[in-house]
Amino acid sequence: MREVYRKFGRVMRWENGVEIDVTESGEAIETADTFIATPIPAEDRRLACPDLPDIGQARAPILHGTVERLILIHGIAIHQFNDIEWREETKRLHVALTHNRIRVIIDLDDFDFDLVRHIADRLQHATSEREAPKRIRIAPHVARAIEISSPAAGGRDGKGQLIEEGRSTYWYRPSYRVRPILKALSKCENTEVDQSLPQAIAIVDGNRLLIDDGDSVYPAPRQTAR
């Protein structure tokens, strides 16, 4: 067994008024006995600079609440595994909002400022903490933040294999510097959602949820939310 993985990537990051442009290119060679990872020249694999949205426009939709932290990340990568090559694009929007003594964390995989504005508006109506209802809905971005989600169907895993219906495992490769890990694909048999249930719309201080039942908005301990 001899497997060769290469990655050529470029990431633009904006935080606190500072733009950071990071490029990376590396190679990992794995055999049954060894794993060797080294940086390599980008050569003709230099990537164009990923675009970031206008920061002024990004902050404008957040009409209420204090923006404690705002981070925007846009990355592009070319992956090679043996004779397979694929391109990947990632976006991340991280926002921390505060209102009274409530600090809300929002992590999105797209620049969805309309959703951030909605959460900021609802945060203005937040009351004191209470127990969560026995049954709630969890917004997709909250579910992704609570636990590591499986890759989306149609993409490729860390060894270039297609993520297709019926697969039970995939190779997770967080970096070219570490061995890929075989993980189980999560699957939910029940796809019906009761839209009348209160919804967890954000994470509060890392260990609580912000619940919106349509009338009231309040923090609730995560361990009591089911």
C-alpha positions as CSV (number, residue, x, y, z in Angstrom):
1,M,0.0,0.0,0.0
2,R,1.3,3.5,-1.0
3,E,-1.1,6.4,-0.9
4,V,-0.2,9.9,-1.9
5,Y,-2.3,12.9,-1.0
6,R,-1.6,16.6,-2.0
7,K,-3.4,19.8,-1.0
8,F,-3.1,23.3,-2.5
9,G,-5.1,25.8,-0.7
10,R,-5.7,29.5,-0.2
11,V,-7.8,31.2,2.5
12,M,-8.8,34.8,3.1
13,R,-9.8,35.8,6.6
14,W,-11.2,39.1,8.0
15,E,-11.2,39.7,11.7
16,N,-11.3,43.0,13.7
17,G,-10.4,45.1,10.6
18,V,-7.5,42.9,9.6
19,E,-7.3,40.8,6.4
20,I,-5.1,37.7,6.4
21,D,-4.2,35.9,3.2
22,V,-2.9,32.3,3.8
23,T,-1.6,29.9,1.2
24,E,-0.7,26.2,1.9
25,S,0.6,23.4,-0.2
26,G,1.6,20.0,1.2
27,E,2.0,16.3,0.5
28,A,1.3,13.2,2.6
29,I,2.7,9.8,1.7
30,E,1.2,6.9,3.6
31,T,2.2,3.2,3.6
32,A,1.3,0.3,5.9
33,D,4.2,1.3,8.2
34,T,4.8,5.0,7.7
35,F,3.1,8.4,7.3
36,I,5.3,11.3,6.1
37,A,3.9,14.8,5.6
38,T,5.9,17.7,4.1
39,P,5.3,21.1,2.6
40,I,5.8,21.3,-1.2
41,P,6.1,24.1,-3.7
42,A,2.8,25.4,-5.1
43,E,4.3,25.7,-8.6
44,D,1.5,26.0,-11.1
45,R,-1.1,25.4,-8.5
46,R,-1.3,28.9,-7.1
47,L,-4.9,29.8,-6.5
48,A,-6.7,33.1,-7.1
49,C,-7.5,35.2,-4.0
50,P,-10.9,34.2,-2.6
51,D,-13.4,37.0,-2.5
52,L,-14.8,38.4,0.8
53,P,-18.1,40.4,1.0
54,D,-18.0,44.1,1.7
55,I,-17.5,44.4,5.4
56,G,-19.7,47.5,5.7
57,Q,-22.5,45.7,4.0
58,A,-21.9,42.7,6.2
59,R,-22.4,44.7,9.4
60,A,-25.3,46.8,8.1
61,P,-28.0,44.0,8.3
62,I,-27.2,43.6,12.0
63,L,-29.4,46.5,13.1
64,H,-29.8,45.5,16.8
65,G,-27.5,44.2,19.4
66,T,-23.8,44.6,19.9
67,V,-21.5,42.9,17.5
68,E,-18.8,41.6,19.8
69,R,-17.0,39.6,17.2
70,L,-17.2,39.2,13.4
71,I,-15.1,36.8,11.4
72,L,-15.4,36.0,7.7
73,I,-13.4,33.2,6.0
74,H,-13.4,32.1,2.4
75,G,-11.2,29.3,1.3
76,I,-10.4,27.4,-2.0
77,A,-8.5,24.1,-2.2
78,I,-7.4,21.6,-4.8
79,H,-7.0,18.1,-3.5
80,Q,-5.2,15.1,-5.1
81,F,-5.4,11.6,-3.9
82,N,-3.4,9.2,-6.1
83,D,-5.0,9.8,-9.6
84,I,-8.2,11.6,-8.3
85,E,-8.4,15.4,-8.2
86,W,-11.2,17.6,-6.9
87,R,-11.8,21.2,-5.9
88,E,-13.4,22.4,-2.7
89,E,-14.7,25.8,-1.6
90,T,-15.5,26.7,2.0
91,K,-17.1,29.7,3.6
92,R,-17.5,30.6,7.3
93,L,-19.3,33.4,9.0
94,H,-18.7,33.6,12.8
95,V,-20.7,36.3,14.8
96,A,-20.9,36.9,18.5
97,L,-23.8,39.2,19.5
98,T,-24.6,40.5,23.0
99,H,-27.8,41.9,24.5
100,N,-28.2,42.6,28.2
101,R,-26.1,39.8,29.7
102,I,-26.8,37.3,26.9
103,R,-24.0,36.4,24.5
104,V,-25.0,34.5,21.4
105,I,-22.7,32.6,19.1
106,I,-23.6,32.1,15.4
107,D,-21.5,29.9,13.1
108,L,-22.6,29.6,9.5
109,D,-21.1,27.8,6.4
110,D,-22.2,30.7,4.1
111,F,-22.4,34.5,4.3
112,D,-26.1,34.5,5.2
113,F,-26.4,37.9,6.8
114,D,-30.2,37.8,6.6
115,L,-30.2,34.9,9.1
116,V,-27.8,36.8,11.3
117,R,-30.1,39.9,11.2
118,H,-33.1,37.7,12.1
119,I,-31.3,36.2,15.1
120,A,-30.1,39.7,16.2
121,D,-33.7,41.0,16.0
122,R,-35.1,38.1,18.0
123,L,-32.3,38.5,20.6
124,Q,-33.7,41.9,21.4
125,H,-36.8,40.2,22.8
126,A,-34.9,37.7,25.0
127,T,-36.0,37.3,28.6
128,S,-34.5,35.5,31.5
129,E,-33.4,31.8,31.4
130,R,-35.9,29.0,31.7
131,E,-36.2,25.3,31.1
132,A,-36.6,24.3,27.5
133,P,-39.7,22.5,26.3
134,K,-39.6,18.7,26.1
135,R,-39.6,18.8,22.3
136,I,-37.9,21.5,20.2
137,R,-36.6,22.0,16.7
138,I,-32.9,22.7,16.3
139,A,-31.9,25.0,13.4
140,P,-29.5,23.4,11.0
141,H,-26.6,25.8,11.8
142,V,-27.1,25.1,15.5
143,A,-27.0,21.3,15.0
144,R,-23.8,21.6,13.0
145,A,-22.2,23.6,15.8
146,I,-23.2,21.2,18.5
147,E,-21.7,18.2,16.9
148,I,-19.5,17.4,13.9
149,S,-21.7,16.7,10.9
150,S,-21.1,14.2,8.2
151,P,-20.0,15.5,4.7
152,A,-22.8,16.3,2.3
153,A,-23.9,13.8,-0.3
154,G,-22.2,14.5,-3.7
155,G,-18.9,15.6,-2.2
156,R,-15.7,13.6,-1.7
157,D,-14.1,12.4,1.5
158,G,-10.5,12.6,2.6
159,K,-9.4,9.8,0.1
160,G,-11.4,11.2,-2.8
161,Q,-14.2,8.7,-2.6
162,L,-17.7,10.0,-3.5
163,I,-20.2,10.4,-0.7
164,E,-23.1,8.5,-2.0
165,E,-26.4,7.1,-0.7
166,G,-25.9,3.8,1.0
167,R,-22.3,4.5,2.3
168,S,-21.9,3.9,6.0
169,T,-18.3,5.3,6.5
170,Y,-16.1,8.0,5.1
171,W,-12.5,9.1,5.5
172,Y,-12.1,12.3,7.5
173,R,-8.9,14.3,6.8
174,P,-8.6,17.5,8.8
175,S,-5.2,18.3,7.4
176,Y,-2.5,16.8,5.1
177,R,-0.3,16.7,8.2
178,V,-2.3,13.9,9.9
179,R,-3.5,10.4,9.0
180,P,-7.1,10.3,7.7
181,I,-9.6,8.8,10.1
182,L,-12.4,6.4,9.2
183,K,-15.7,7.7,10.6
184,A,-19.3,6.5,10.5
185,L,-21.7,8.5,8.4
186,S,-24.6,9.7,10.5
187,K,-28.1,9.1,9.1
188,C,-31.5,10.1,10.3
189,E,-34.4,7.9,9.3
190,N,-37.1,10.4,10.4
191,T,-37.1,13.4,8.1
192,E,-40.4,14.9,9.2
193,V,-40.2,18.1,11.3
194,D,-43.0,19.6,13.3
195,Q,-42.8,23.2,12.3
196,S,-45.0,24.3,15.2
197,L,-42.3,23.3,17.8
198,P,-40.2,26.0,19.5
199,Q,-36.8,26.4,17.7
200,A,-33.2,26.7,19.0
201,I,-31.9,29.5,16.8
202,A,-28.5,30.1,18.3
203,I,-26.0,28.9,21.0
204,V,-25.6,31.0,24.1
205,D,-22.2,31.2,25.8
206,G,-21.3,27.8,24.4
207,N,-23.4,25.6,26.7
208,R,-27.0,26.9,26.4
209,L,-29.5,27.4,23.5
210,L,-31.5,30.4,22.5
211,I,-35.1,29.2,22.2
212,D,-37.7,31.1,20.0
213,D,-41.3,29.9,20.4
214,G,-42.7,32.6,18.2
215,D,-43.9,34.7,21.2
216,S,-41.0,34.4,23.7
217,V,-37.3,34.2,23.3
218,Y,-35.1,32.9,26.1
219,P,-31.9,31.0,26.9
220,A,-32.3,27.4,28.1
221,P,-29.7,24.8,29.4
222,R,-28.7,22.6,26.5
223,Q,-28.8,19.4,28.5
224,T,-32.5,19.8,29.1
225,A,-33.4,20.5,25.5
226,R,-34.5,17.3,23.6
